[in-house]
């Protein structure tokens, strides 16, 4: 397993990435699916999932990369 992936699975990074995904994913879903949500129309559950997955991946990768660079500097 690569070092970045191992770091991304660290409990502190996972917790933080989940918080980021919850906030950003909710905002993205309101922007991207707001009209269907308000009108009661069908929602694309695949896109709902992606709206949470993408911020999670970006946040965890960013934190893991930062931690890896910090460790190499010391």
C-alpha positions, 0 to 999 in steps of 0.5 A: 500500500502506498504511503499516501493511501496509508496516511489517507486511511488514518483515523484523524484524516478519515474523520476530517474528510468525512466532515468536509464531505458532509458539508461540501457534499450537502452544498453541492447536492443543494446546488445540483439537485435543488430543483428536483428536491424542492419540486419532489421530482426524482433525484439522481442517487448516483450524483448524490453519491458523487457529490459526497465522494468527490469532496471526501477524496479531495480532502483525504488526498490533500491531507495525506499528501500534506502529512507525507510532505511534512514527514519528509521535511523532518 
